[in-house]
């Protein structure tokens, strides 16, 4: 089972060091899970309640191709990846009218029984865009024109096999030093950013089938979660008595089993789908605040006090991010194709962006003045 879920990419891992400080201003969503890779938008002035039919649809566009790539939205452009025929493409749309600006061929077709096409999300840093295709093609392109700056196939270049870990890397700072945290197919690890040295490892949350969720960090504590009946652990990264870096387990729980999406930390609580149940859980203790079936198993983003839940069955819900209890403020459904809606939603520039394979939808979620 090589590519069942949203493969958020070695590309993301390769460029995380230069993009972790990417523009975090309101309206920008320049990489996987947003400016800080945590699923959090800094935007304000957004709707707190939806009408019965949902927020207004601004536009919908065809042409994204097949695949589960999410979207990077920055400088008035939307960037994604998709399969057209037998070629994968990196594609740019104008965010205002939703019209295609350019499309650059990018590697051979990736095929999978659960849906063909790329899984990675482009990363934009300045005037460059970085993308990893489903078959290992890694490229840097000019964000404005789509012109290829350089390209390589990492599997051929380094003699590797397609990855079995689906999680993207994050950076954390511990003791004044930067490290990169990966959740591989077998374990979570921390590597020194400057030299790649293995600093620590933690394998308890690994299910040996599909570790998908991106780790969540606050300070020197890192939360790692997977499904297939496994669970999640919170570790504290610190030096032991000999000065070696270790990951000390604070707790392990089966109450938050992230499958193909990641939890979001808001205040002191994590919000995430534990398999098919939306769950609020205290970050530092693992204590569950509430559980609800909500829109059904899906993915989340957060903005302006609200969670935007997008189920794999095309249902979209607006949920207040509060540990006091589940409070839904509206829902609607998009017309879904034959495959699950696994592409994660994006909040950028006062809009909610959704993708279902070839289709992209843009909704206005701003409060009216």
Residue pairs with C-beta under 8 A, 6 or more apart in sequence:
1 209
1 210
2 112
2 162
2 164
3 110
3 112
3 114
3 119
3 134
3 162
3 166
4 112
4 114
4 166
4 210
4 260
5 68
5 119
5 166
5 210
5 212
5 259
5 260
5 342
6 68
6 70
6 119
6 166
6 212
6 260
6 342
6 343
6 344
7 68
7 118
7 119
7 120
7 134
7 163
7 166
8 32
8 70
8 119
8 120
8 121
8 166
8 167
8 168
8 214
9 32
9 119
9 120
9 121
9 132
9 168
10 120
10 132
10 136
10 138
10 154
10 163
11 120
11 122
11 123
11 130
11 131
11 132
11 138
12 31
12 32
12 120
12 121
12 123
12 132
12 168
12 169
13 168
13 169
13 180
13 182
14 130
14 132
14 138
15 123
15 125
15 130
16 37
16 168
16 169
16 170
16 171
16 180
17 171
17 178
17 180
17 193
18 125
19 30
19 31
19 123
19 124
19 125
19 130
20 36
20 37
20 170
20 171
22 28
22 30
22 31
22 35
22 123
22 124
22 125
23 30
23 35
23 74
24 35
24 36
24 42
25 35
25 42
26 41
26 42
26 43
26 44
27 43
27 348
27 349
27 350
28 35
28 73
28 74
28 348
29 35
29 41
29 71
29 72
29 73
29 74
29 346
29 347
29 348
30 72
30 73
30 74
30 123
30 124
30 125
31 37
31 72
31 121
31 122
31 123
31 124
32 70
32 72
32 121
32 123
32 168
32 214
33 39
33 168
33 214
33 262
33 301
33 344
34 40
34 41
34 301
34 346
34 347
35 42
37 168
37 170
37 214
38 170
38 216
38 264
38 265
39 262
39 264
39 300
39 301
39 302
40 264
40 265
40 266
40 301
40 302
40 303
41 301
41 302
41 303
41 304
41 347
41 348
42 303
43 303
43 304
43 347
43 348
43 349
43 350
44 304
45 304
45 350
45 366
45 367
46 303
46 304
46 306
46 347
46 350
46 365
46 366
46 367
47 55
47 318
47 365
47 366
47 367
48 305
48 306
48 320
48 329
48 367
49 318
49 329
49 330
50 318
50 329
50 330
50 331
50 332
51 330
52 330
53 332
54 316
54 330
54 331
54 332
54 363
55 330
55 332
55 352
55 363
55 364
55 365
56 363
56 364
57 361
57 362
57 363
57 364
58 98
58 351
58 362
58 363
58 364
59 97
59 98
59 361
59 362
60 98
60 359
60 360
60 361
60 362
61 93
61 98
61 99
61 100
61 359
61 360
62 358
62 359
63 82
63 91
63 93
63 100
63 103
63 358
64 80
64 82
64 91
64 355
64 357
64 358
64 359
64 360
65 81
65 82
65 83
65 84
65 88
65 89
65 91
65 117
65 357
65 358
66 82
66 83
66 84
66 115
66 116
66 117
66 357
66 358
67 81
67 82
67 83
67 88
67 110
67 115
67 116
67 117
67 118
67 119
67 134
67 357
68 115
68 117
68 118
68 119
68 342
68 343
69 80
69 81
69 82
69 117
69 118
69 119
69 120
69 121
69 122
69 343
69 355
70 80
70 121
70 343
70 344
70 346
70 355
71 78
71 79
71 80
71 121
71 343
71 346
71 353
71 355
71 360
72 78
72 79
72 80
72 121
72 122
72 123
72 124
72 129
73 79
73 95
73 346
73 348
73 349
73 353
74 124
74 143
74 348
75 124
75 143
76 94
76 95
76 96
77 92
77 93
77 94
77 95
77 101
77 143
78 92
78 93
78 94
78 95
78 98
78 353
78 360
79 90
79 91
79 92
79 93
79 122
79 124
79 129
79 143
80 90
80 91
80 93
80 121
80 122
80 355
80 360
81 88
81 89
81 90
81 91
81 106
81 117
81 118
81 120
81 121
81 122
81 131
81 133
82 88
82 89
82 91
82 117
82 118
82 357
82 358
83 89
83 109
83 110
83 116
83 117
83 118
83 134
84 103
85 109
86 108
86 109
87 105
87 106
87 107
87 108
87 109
88 105
88 106
88 107
88 108
88 109
88 110
88 117
88 118
88 133
88 134
88 135
88 137
89 103
89 104
89 105
89 106
90 103
90 104
90 106
90 122
90 129
90 131
90 139
90 141
90 146
91 100
91 102
91 103
91 104
92 100
92 101
92 102
92 103
92 143
92 146
93 99
93 100
93 101
93 360
94 100
94 101
95 348
95 349
95 351
95 362
98 360
98 362
101 146
102 145
102 146
103 146
104 141
104 146
104 147
104 148
106 118
106 131
106 133
106 137
106 139
106 151
107 133
107 134
107 135
107 136
107 137
107 153
108 133
108 135
108 137
109 116
109 117
109 134
109 135
110 116
110 117
110 118
110 119
110 133
110 134
110 135
112 134
114 339
114 340
115 339
115 340
115 342
115 357
117 134
117 357
118 132
118 133
118 134
119 134
119 166
120 131
120 132
120 133
120 134
122 129
122 130
122 131
123 129
123 130
123 131
124 130
124 143
126 143
127 142
127 143
127 144
128 140
128 141
128 142
128 143
128 149
129 140
129 141
129 142
129 143
130 138
130 139
130 140
130 141
131 138
131 139
131 141
132 138
132 154
133 139
135 153
135 155
135 162
136 153
136 154
136 155
136 156
136 160
136 162
137 151
137 152
137 153
137 154
138 151
138 152
138 153
138 154
139 148
139 149
139 150
139 151
139 152
140 148
140 149
140 150
140 151
141 147
141 148
141 149
142 149
154 160
155 161
155 162
163 185
164 185
164 210
165 182
165 183
165 184
165 185
165 186
165 211
166 210
166 211
166 212
166 260
167 182
167 183
167 184
167 211
167 212
167 213
167 214
167 215
168 214
169 180
169 181
169 182
170 180
170 181
170 214
170 215
170 217
171 178
171 179
171 180
171 181
171 193
172 178
172 179
172 181
172 190
172 217
172 220
172 222
172 237
173 179
174 190
174 220
174 237
174 238
174 245
175 220
175 239
177 192
177 193
177 194
178 192
178 193
178 194
179 190
179 191
179 192
179 193
179 199
179 237
180 190
180 191
180 193
181 188
181 189
181 190
181 215
181 217
181 222
182 188
182 189
182 191
183 205
183 206
183 211
183 213
183 214
183 215
183 224
183 226
184 206
184 211
185 206
185 208
185 211
186 203
186 206
186 208
187 201
187 202
187 203
187 206
188 201
188 202
188 203
188 205
188 206
188 215
188 222
188 224
188 235
188 247
189 198
189 199
189 200
189 201
189 202
190 198
190 199
190 200
190 201
190 222
190 237
190 245
190 247
191 197
191 198
191 199
192 199
199 237
199 245
200 237
200 245
200 246
200 247
201 247
202 224
202 233
202 235
202 247
202 249
204 233
204 249
204 252
205 211
205 224
205 225
205 226
205 230
205 231
205 232
205 233
205 252
206 226
206 230
207 226
207 227
207 228
207 229
207 230
209 228
210 226
210 227
210 228
211 226
212 226
212 227
212 258
212 259
212 260
212 261
212 262
213 224
213 225
213 226
213 258
213 259
213 261
213 262
213 263
213 272
214 262
215 222
215 223
215 224
216 222
216 223
216 262
216 263
216 264
216 265
216 270
216 283
217 223
218 265
218 283
220 236
220 237
220 238
221 234
221 235
221 236
221 237
221 250
221 283
221 284
222 234
222 235
222 237
222 247
223 232
223 233
223 234
223 263
223 265
223 270
223 283
224 232
224 233
224 234
224 235
225 231
225 232
225 233
225 256
225 257
225 258
225 262
225 263
225 272
226 232
226 257
226 258
226 259
227 257
227 258
227 259
227 275
228 257
228 259
229 254
229 257
230 254
230 257
231 252
231 253
231 254
231 255
231 256
231 257
232 252
232 253
232 254
232 255
232 256
232 257
232 258
232 286
233 249
233 250
233 251
233 252
233 253
234 249
234 250
234 251
234 252
234 283
234 284
234 286
235 247
235 248
235 249
235 250
236 247
236 248
236 250
237 245
237 246
237 247
237 248
238 245
238 246
238 248
239 245
239 246
240 246
250 284
251 285
251 286
252 286
253 281
253 286
255 274
255 279
255 281
255 286
255 288
256 263
256 270
256 272
256 274
256 279
256 281
256 286
257 274
257 275
258 272
258 273
258 274
259 273
259 275
259 297
260 299
260 312
260 342
261 272
261 273
261 298
261 299
261 300
261 344
262 272
262 299
262 300
263 270
263 271
263 272
263 300
264 270
264 271
264 272
264 300
264 301
264 302
264 307
265 283
266 302
266 321
267 323
268 282
268 283
268 284
268 323
269 280
269 281
269 282
269 283
269 289
269 321
269 323
270 279
270 280
270 281
270 282
270 283
271 278
271 279
271 280
271 300
271 302
271 307
271 321
272 278
272 279
272 281
272 300
273 279
273 297
273 298
273 299
273 300
274 291
275 297
276 293
276 296
276 297
277 291
277 292
277 293
277 294
278 291
278 292
278 293
278 294
278 295
278 309
278 319
278 326
279 288
279 290
279 291
280 288
280 289
280 290
280 291
280 322
280 323
280 326
281 287
281 288
281 289
282 288
282 289
282 323
289 323
289 324
289 325
290 323
290 325
290 326
291 326
292 326
294 309
294 311
294 317
294 319
294 326
294 328
295 309
295 310
295 311
295 313
295 315
295 316
295 317
295 331
296 311
296 312
296 313
296 315
297 311
297 312
298 309
298 310
298 311
298 312
298 313
298 315
298 341
299 309
299 310
299 342
299 344
299 345
300 307
300 308
300 309
300 310
300 345
301 307
301 308
301 344
301 345
301 346
301 347
302 308
302 321
303 347
305 320
305 321
306 318
306 319
306 320
306 321
306 329
307 318
307 319
307 320
307 321
308 316
308 317
308 318
308 319
308 345
308 347
308 352
309 316
309 317
309 318
309 319
310 316
310 341
310 344
310 345
310 354
311 317
311 341
312 340
312 341
312 342
313 336
313 340
313 341
314 333
314 334
314 335
314 336
314 341
314 356
315 331
315 332
315 333
316 331
316 332
316 333
316 334
316 345
316 352
316 354
317 328
317 330
317 331
318 328
318 329
318 330
318 331
319 326
319 327
319 328
319 329
320 327
320 328
320 329
334 341
334 354
334 356
334 361
335 356
336 356
337 356
337 357
337 358
337 359
339 356
339 357
341 354
341 356
343 354
343 355
343 356
345 352
345 353
345 354
346 352
346 353
347 353
347 365
350 364
350 365
350 366
351 362
351 363
351 364
351 365
352 362
352 363
352 365
353 360
353 361
353 362
353 363
354 360
354 361
354 363
355 361
